[in-house]
Amino acid sequence: MEVVPGVAEHLPAADHSMDAVVMCMVLCSLPDVGAALAEARRVLKPDGRLRFLEHVRADTPGLARLQDVLDATIWPLMVGGCHLGRDAEAELRQAGFRVDHLDRFLFPPARTPVSFHIIGTAVRGGDE
């Protein structure tokens, strides 16, 4: 395995050259999630996998509203641009990935605005 440094929006790799891309707690803080996911699709081989671990939007209206309030005020400033209310699964699908494995879990186990997470695997969609 070779780990290559770079930024999500401009990966230093040729088209269709990577077996895997790993995103861990990054989609929440990227200014342009779509550009980063487009880059991941660009560098992945047709049978490559995107593996992800992300925190996501709450599953109840009350906590989702609280995430929205935090995202619009102090949270991004305090935590490196992080946005609690992003829906990483929807972003993946919108970017042309097919999610083939997804687990949802709470961490910490209490239901708080920061507890909602997903972990899983996605593959390139069928555009090629």
Secondary structure, 3 states (H helix, E strand, C coil): CCCCCCECCECCCCCCCEEEEEEECCCCCCCCHHHHHHHHHHHEEEEEEEEEEEECCCCCHHHHHHHHHHHHCCHHHHCCCCCCCCCHHHHHHHCCEEEEEEEEEECCCCCCCCCEEEEEEEEECCCC
